[in-house]
């Protein structure tokens, strides 16, 4: 019997694939949510589903909630997804749980554990955990959970709230979050609705990992030694648990004299050891994507030697990504330092094989889901150069 066929659908709209302890925890969550929302049922709330999405669920799960173009839906997430109990790798629900409308709708997720969206088409809401790789924006994917994996576990409690067409979502959330209320999730969603941190101008987040609030654009003022030599910089601040990849389209021919130049200041390295294993693969870097689908990123490492390179240790990513150590150790932390790398030579040495023809994008990466430690850095004055030609990245 398939895992999807084994899903137990309760008449109250609860889908629960979990061990008994997890189910008891989810039951408490469901009871509290339904108690809070009961006074609004049939009035400002016209649809409600509370589900448990086990980490063992591979295929897309039909929640049974039908939406139409223009419907407002709030998603609330709770729980934890355990990729490895032995290595203590725990992923937040906001990274793990994705949604789409219908069989071919565009996949999406929120940057936080609460999110309100407006349906852009008609159909049922489907949910799925982050797979090894997304194949396309409609939710084709690679990699289902193993049939039996004692090292894998956990899951996410998911609430789907469909609001009435005439309901003012903010007003209803304020009622739930009022001083006499107990709804922390409603308060959290109200805070999110005040405004998420936008991506820096001209940049976007890698669609396969979704949106984050890790990077922000900052106007440069002064440092301890006086005025900074650039007008703005991009600040990276990950509190831990992020998988943020920021991208900017900068198409350019790759030649033997193509260089990437940038200035960065790293205040906190998220790793406490070498970053070249899966359980320790938290890092700060800048990267280049090529027209053959490969990417090469330059890491400020905790302890690996400068010039060392390695393939990404994550399944799926090991087919596309190579890391090269551009700087290492704590000696230059909290200082602005400038780097210049010959991208052609670095690709030839670190990646190998047939050379790509073009650079397509530049990336900034703040990866902290494994050990969940803080990463703090800034990037500025980024250029792609070729001989006397200098093209600004940002």
N, C-alpha and C positions, 0 to 999 in steps of 0.2 A: 504494500500500500504506500502511495506517495505521501510526503509530508503534508502537501496541500489537502489531499483527500482525507488525511487524519485530523484536520483542523476541526475542533469542536465549536460549532456555532450555537450559542445559547440564544434563547428567544428574546432576551433583553438586549441583544446586539453586542454581546461580549464574545470575542474570539480569544480563546486562552490556550496557548501552547506553552506550558511551563511546568516546572517541578512544583510540588506542593508548597514549599516555603515561598517561592516567587508568586504563586497564585494567591496565597493569603495576603501578601503585601499588596498585590494588585487589587484584591477585593477591598482592602481598606481605602485605596486610592479611588476606586470606582464609587464606593459608598459615599465618600466625602464629596466628590464632584457632583453626583446626582442629588445629594442633599442640598448643596449650594444652588444648583440650577433648577430645582423643582418649582420654585415660585414663578419662574419665567417660562416654564413649559407651556406651549400652545399660545403664547403671547409674543414676546420678543424672540423666543427660541422656537423654531419650527422643525428642527432635526437634531438628534443627538446620538452619537455612537461612542461607546467606551470599549476599547479593545486592548488586548495584550499581544504585542508582536514579538514573539520569541526570537532570539538570535538564530535559532535553528530553522526559521522559515526562510526558504530560498526564493520561490517564485513570487510575483506580484500578488498581493492579497486584496481581494475585493471586499471593501468595508461595508458594502450595502447602502452607503449614503449616496443618494441621487442628487445631483446639483444641475442647475441650469446657468447659462451665461448670465453673469451679473450677480449671482448669489454670493453673499459674504459668509466666509467660513473661518472660524478660529480653530487652530490646532494647538493642543497643549500636550507636552511630552514630559515623561518622568521615567526614572529607572537608570540602568546602565547596561552596556553591551560589553561583554567580556570576551576579547579576542584571545586571551591566554591567561588562565588562572595561574599557571606556574611562573610566567614572566610578569604578572600583574599589569597586563595591557588592557585598559578599560577605556571604551570610547563613549563619548557623550551622545545622548539621543539626538541632539540637533544635528550632529554630523552623520549619524547612522540612518535616520529615518527619512525617506524620500517619498514623495507623492506624485501622482499624475491623475488626470481626469480622462476616463475612458481607456481604450486599449492603445491609442496612439497619441495621447496628449503629451505635451512637453513636460519632462520631469522637473521637479523643483523641491527645495527644502528651505527652511528658515535659518537665519543666522543664530537664533536663540531657541530656547525650549518652548517659547510661545510664538505664534505667528498668525496673523490674519491675512487672508488672501481673498481676492475677488475672482470667481470662476470665469475663465475666458471661453468656455465651451460647455456643451451639455454632456452629461454622462455620470458614471459612478466614480467615486474617489477610490483609488487604489493606493496601497502602501507597500514599501519594500525597504529592506535594509541595504546599505551601501554594499555593492558587490566588489569583486576583485577589480573589475573594470567596467565602466559604461561603454557600450559600443556606439550609441547614438543618443541624441537628445530626447528620443521617444521611449527610452527605457530598455532597449536591447542591452544585454549584459553578458559578462563572462564570469563563471565561478559561483556555484551554489555551495552552501555549507556541506561538509562531509556527512555521510549518513550517520556516523557515530563519532563524536569527538568529545571525550570527557574533559578536555582542556578548554572548551568553548562554552559559553553560557550567558545567562542573563537575558535581558530583553527590555522592551520599552512599553510602558503604559501610554496609550494614545487616546486623546479625547478629540472628537470632531463636533463642533458646535455650528449648526447652520442657523443664521440669524434671519428673522423676518425681513421682508423687503423694506418695510417702513421703520425698522429698528435703527436707532442711532447706537452703533457699537460702543463708542466711547462712553456714552451715557450709561448704557447697561453695565459696562465694565466698572464704571465708577460706583455704581450701586453695590456690586459684588465686592469691591475693594474698600468700601467705606469703613470708617473706624469701627463700626459695629459688626462689620463682616469679617470673615476669616480667610478670604481667598487671596493667597499669596500669588497665585498664577495670574489672577486678574490684575493685580497691582503691577506685576512684571510685564504684562502685555500693554497696559497703559503707558508704562515707562518706555517700552519699545516703540509705541505709536508716536511718542514725542519726536522720534527721529533716530533711525539707525545711523551709524557712522558710514558715510558714503566712501566709495573707493576714490583714491586720488584722481584728479582730472586726467582724462585720456587713458585710464587703466580700467581693467575689468578682471574679475576673478575667474579662474579656470572653471568651466562649466561642470566638468566631471567631479569636482569637489564642492561646488556650490559657493554661496556667498559667505563672507566673514566680516568682522569689524576689527580686524587685526591691523590694517594699514590705514593711515590717515595723512592727508597733506597738511604741512605746517609751513607757515611763513618764517623764513630764517631771520633772526634778529641779531643777537650777539652771543658769543661764547665767553668763557672765562678770560680769553686772551684778546677779546675785541670782536669786531664785526666779522661775520662769516663771509666767505668769498662767493656765496651763491644766494639767490633770492628765496629759495624754498627747498624743502627736503621732504622725504617720505619717512614717517615714523612707523616703526614696527613695534607693537606692544602686544605680546601674547601672554595671557595669564596662565597658559598651560591647557592642553587639550585641543589646540587648533591644528588644522591642516591647510593653512592658507597659502594659495599660490595666486599672486597678482600678475597680470599680463598686460603688455602693451604691444600693439602691432607696429613693427618697424622693419618692413621688408627691405632687404639689402643683399646684393650679391656677396657671396663668400669667396674671398681671394686669399692668396698666401700672405697678404699684408693687412688683412682685416684684424683690427684690435677692438676689444671692449675695454673702455675706461670708466671707472666710477670712483666715487669717494664715499666711504662709509665710516660709521662709528658704531661699534658694538659695545653695549654696556653690560649685557648679560648673555652668556652662552647657555642655551638650555640643557646641553648635555653635560654629564659628569664623568664621561669616559669617551672612548672612541665611538664615532657615529656610524660605523660600517656594519653593524648587526641590526636585525629588525627590532629587538627590544630597546636598543639605545639610539634609534635613528631619529633623534630630535636635533634640529639644526637651523641656522640662519644662513641664507645664501642669495646670490644673484645668478640668474641662468640665461641661457640662450637656446631658443627652439629653432629647429632647422626644417627645411622643406621635405625631408625624408621621415619626419615624425620623431626623430631623436631629439633629446635635449641634453645639454651639458651645463651643470651648475657649479658655481665657485663657492665653496664653504669656508667660513671662519670656524675652524675646528677646535675642539677642546684640547686634543693632544696628538692627532695624526700629523705626520710631517708634511710640510709644504711640498707640493708637487705630487703627492700620493693621489691616486685615483682609484675608484671602485664603482661597480654597478650598484644601482639601488637595490637594497636587500628585500624590498617589498614585492610580493607576488604581483605580477602584471606590470608593475613599474620597472622590474628588472629587464623587461624587453625594450624599454624606451629611454631610460634615464641613466646618466653617468655623472658621478660627482668627482670634482677635483679640488684639492685643498689649496686655497689661495693664501690663507693666513692661519696661524695656529697659536694656541696658548693665550695667556692672560696679559702678556707684557704690554700690548698696545690697546687693551680695553680702555674705553672712555676717551679715546683720542680719535680725531678725524684723520684717516689715512687714505691715500689714493693708490689705486691699483691699475695696472695696464697689462692685459693678457692678449697674446696672439691667438685668436679663436681658431684659426685654421690649424696651426701647429698643435694646439691643445686637443682639438678633435682628432687629429691624425694619431696622436700619441695615446690619448685616454679612451677614445671610442673605437677608432680603427675602422677598417672596411672601406667601402666606396664612399668617397667624399660627397657631402651634400652640395648643392649648387647655391642655395640661398639661406640666409637667416630670415625667419618669419616673425619672431617675437622675442622680446626680452622679458624675463620673469624676475619677480622678487618672491622669496619663499620664507615663510615662518612656520616651521613644522614642529609641533610639540605634543602630539597625542600619546606618545608612548610612556615617557616618564613624567609628563604633565608638569614640567617646571617652566618658569617664566623665561621668555626670550625678549630682549629689548635691544633695538638697533635703529639706526637711521641711514638712509641712502640719499645721495645727492650727486649732481654734476655727472650724469651718465651720458656716455658718447659711444657711437660706433665710428671708428676711423679707418681710413684706407689711404696710406700715404699722406698727401696734403689735404685730403678730403675729410671733413669732420661733420658727421650727422648727429644732431642731438637726439638722445633717447627720451630725455625728460629734463 
